[in-house]
Every structure is written in C-alpha cells, then in structure tokens.
Amino acid sequence: MQGHALRPRLGITVKSTSLLIVDDEEVILKLFERVARKEKWTHALARNGIEAIDFLTKNDVECVVLDIHLPSYSGFQVLEFIKSTKPAVEVVIITGMG
C-alpha cells in the first residue's frame, strides 16, 4: 500500500496507510477519522478494547492510535495483545485524562 506521510510540521512521519483508531469518545474518533480521510489512509474504528482485539485478530494494520482508558479491556491490555501478536505494529498512545 502506498500512502501519504504525515506532514513534517507534526514532527513525525508515518508511512502507514492502514490505521486502527481505538477510543470510546465519539468526538475523538471523529477527529482522528477526519485526519485519516484527509490523508487518504485506510482506517477502521473501534470503540472499546474488545472491538480492537477482535479487529486486530482478523486484520493487519500498520499503526494503532490507542486510548488508554477504555471500557472492557484497557488500552494497556490491548497494547499487550498488539505487542505479543503483532510486534511490528506501531502504537500511538492517547488519553484524555489530565
């Protein structure tokens, strides 16, 4: 898959085009989805840890944007699953907790 890289002004470059966005807050999902669509990335959304693990069991992604505070499995449990089953997947941790 050829994809667009994040613009250098963000300080990182992401070559991935397949992205899983995991958050239980609808506004956060919509924000990241808007960015993914603008960048023309293939993406999927998960609203909790169970949805995330289920999706990752059946699909390959290059990057996961992962909230730590989730219903069902925590973001830490999802991260543990990702690193034990798909260690090459890049993970960006986010949280709304101050």
Secondary structure by P-SEA (a helix, b strand, c coil): cccccccccccccccccbbbbbcccaaaaaaaaaaaaaacccccccccaaaaaaaaacccccccccccccccccaaaaaaaaaaccccbbbbbbbccc
